[in-house]
C-alpha cells in the first residue's frame, strides 16, 4: 500500500503583516481563507478530505506567537485535532524580526537553516512546546518554511524528539533546501530521523514537478499517484497551503485550484493500493528499505495541457478586475 500524505502548510502571512494588517484579518485571509462571504481555508479543506475518507496533516507555524502571544493557536489546533486530522510543526523564521522576546537573542534569518545548530534546537523546541501547549498531541513531524532546512535542522529535530521530517523538496535542492539529499529518494533514514520528501513527477526530461496542488494539473497528480502505487512506493506526499484555494491577493476563491484538490481526493478514494494517513499512521521502519524510486515519465501533451490550464486560470482568477 502507498500512504497518501496530504500536507497543508498552515501559516500566517508575513507579507500581510508588513502591509499593516492585524492578527484577526491575517487569520481570516491566511488560515480560514475567507473570501466573498465564505471560507475556503483549512475547514473547507478538511470537509473535502473527510467527504472522501481522507486525513490531512496540517503543518502549523507557531512562531507568530512570539509577536501576538500564543492564544491564536488554540482555535486552529482545536479545529484540526477535533476533526481527526494531524497538527505538526512548521517554522517560518522570518517572524523572529518582529518577536517581542526572541528565544535566540535577536538573531534573524529567512530560513531555519540560516541558524546555528544550537539556535535551531532552541527554535524547534520552542515551536514544539507552543503547539503542544495549545492542545496538539505530541509533535512528531516537521517541515521547514520555504523548505529552507539544512543537515543541522535534522540533527536539531532528533535532539528535540521529532522523528519525521518533510523538508526535502527536490525542486528546492541547491536553493533554499540545503539538506544533503542526492537525487531522488523515497522515505529514508538520515541523521537520526526519517526523511519523507515531497513527491512529484518528471515534467520534462531530467525535470521535477512537485506534487503541489497549485503546481500540478489534476491529470499530472493522477499520473504521479498511480505511478507511486504501481511502484509500491511507501508514501506519496502532496503539498498545499491553508490559503491556496484563494487567488494570490486572497480576494476570491480560485476554483481551478479547488477542482484540482477535489479530483485528487476523488482519485485517492477510488484507486486501489492507496491508504490515506498522517505521520502517526506510518511505520517506524518506513525508511529502512531501499530509498530510491523513479518518477512518472514526462509527457509533452500533459505538460502543455497544464500550462494552458494555468494561463486560463491566471486570466480567470488572478487578474485585477476594474471596479464597477
Secondary structure as the mmCIF struct_conf table of DSSP 4:
data_model
#
loop_
_struct_conf.conf_type_id
_struct_conf.id
_struct_conf.beg_label_comp_id
_struct_conf.beg_label_asym_id
_struct_conf.beg_label_seq_id
_struct_conf.end_label_comp_id
_struct_conf.end_label_asym_id
_struct_conf.end_label_seq_id
STRN STRN1 UNK A 2 UNK A 10
HELX_RH_AL_P HELX_RH_AL_P1 UNK A 14 UNK A 18
TURN_TY1_P TURN_TY1_P1 UNK A 19 UNK A 20
HELX_RH_AL_P HELX_RH_AL_P2 UNK A 23 UNK A 30
TURN_TY1_P TURN_TY1_P2 UNK A 31 UNK A 31
BEND BEND1 UNK A 32 UNK A 32
STRN STRN2 UNK A 34 UNK A 35
TURN_TY1_P TURN_TY1_P3 UNK A 36 UNK A 37
STRN STRN3 UNK A 38 UNK A 39
BEND BEND2 UNK A 41 UNK A 41
HELX_RH_AL_P HELX_RH_AL_P3 UNK A 42 UNK A 51
TURN_TY1_P TURN_TY1_P4 UNK A 52 UNK A 53
STRN STRN4 UNK A 56 UNK A 61
TURN_TY1_P TURN_TY1_P5 UNK A 63 UNK A 64
HELX_RH_AL_P HELX_RH_AL_P4 UNK A 65 UNK A 68
TURN_TY1_P TURN_TY1_P6 UNK A 70 UNK A 70
HELX_RH_AL_P HELX_RH_AL_P5 UNK A 71 UNK A 81
TURN_TY1_P TURN_TY1_P7 UNK A 82 UNK A 84
STRN STRN5 UNK A 86 UNK A 91
HELX_RH_3T_P HELX_RH_3T_P1 UNK A 93 UNK A 98
BEND BEND3 UNK A 100 UNK A 101
TURN_TY1_P TURN_TY1_P8 UNK A 103 UNK A 106
BEND BEND4 UNK A 110 UNK A 111
HELX_RH_3T_P HELX_RH_3T_P2 UNK A 112 UNK A 114
BEND BEND5 UNK A 115 UNK A 115
HELX_RH_AL_P HELX_RH_AL_P6 UNK A 117 UNK A 133
TURN_TY1_P TURN_TY1_P9 UNK A 134 UNK A 135
HELX_LH_PP_P HELX_LH_PP_P1 UNK A 136 UNK A 139
STRN STRN6 UNK A 141 UNK A 144
HELX_RH_3T_P HELX_RH_3T_P3 UNK A 145 UNK A 147
STRN STRN7 UNK A 150 UNK A 150
HELX_RH_AL_P HELX_RH_AL_P7 UNK A 151 UNK A 160
TURN_TY1_P TURN_TY1_P10 UNK A 161 UNK A 161
STRN STRN8 UNK A 164 UNK A 165
TURN_TY1_P TURN_TY1_P11 UNK A 170 UNK A 172
STRN STRN9 UNK A 173 UNK A 173
TURN_TY1_P TURN_TY1_P12 UNK A 174 UNK A 176
STRN STRN10 UNK A 177 UNK A 178
BEND BEND6 UNK A 183 UNK A 183
BEND BEND7 UNK A 187 UNK A 187
STRN STRN11 UNK A 188 UNK A 190
TURN_TY1_P TURN_TY1_P13 UNK A 191 UNK A 192
STRN STRN12 UNK A 193 UNK A 195
STRN STRN13 UNK A 200 UNK A 201
BEND BEND8 UNK A 203 UNK A 204
TURN_TY1_P TURN_TY1_P14 UNK A 205 UNK A 206
STRN STRN14 UNK A 209 UNK A 210
STRN STRN15 UNK A 212 UNK A 212
TURN_TY1_P TURN_TY1_P15 UNK A 213 UNK A 215
BEND BEND9 UNK A 216 UNK A 216
HELX_RH_AL_P HELX_RH_AL_P8 UNK A 218 UNK A 230
TURN_TY1_P TURN_TY1_P16 UNK A 231 UNK A 232
BEND BEND10 UNK A 234 UNK A 234
STRN STRN16 UNK A 235 UNK A 241
TURN_TY1_P TURN_TY1_P17 UNK A 242 UNK A 245
STRN STRN17 UNK A 246 UNK A 246
TURN_TY1_P TURN_TY1_P18 UNK A 248 UNK A 249
BEND BEND11 UNK A 250 UNK A 252
STRN STRN18 UNK A 253 UNK A 253
HELX_RH_AL_P HELX_RH_AL_P9 UNK A 255 UNK A 270
BEND BEND12 UNK A 271 UNK A 271
TURN_TY1_P TURN_TY1_P19 UNK A 272 UNK A 273
STRN STRN19 UNK A 274 UNK A 276
HELX_RH_3T_P HELX_RH_3T_P4 UNK A 279 UNK A 281
BEND BEND13 UNK A 282 UNK A 282
TURN_TY1_P TURN_TY1_P20 UNK A 284 UNK A 285
HELX_RH_3T_P HELX_RH_3T_P5 UNK A 286 UNK A 288
BEND BEND14 UNK A 289 UNK A 289
HELX_LH_PP_P HELX_LH_PP_P2 UNK A 295 UNK A 298
HELX_RH_AL_P HELX_RH_AL_P10 UNK A 300 UNK A 313
HELX_RH_PI_P HELX_RH_PI_P1 UNK A 314 UNK A 318
BEND BEND15 UNK A 319 UNK A 319
HELX_LH_PP_P HELX_LH_PP_P3 UNK A 320 UNK A 323
#
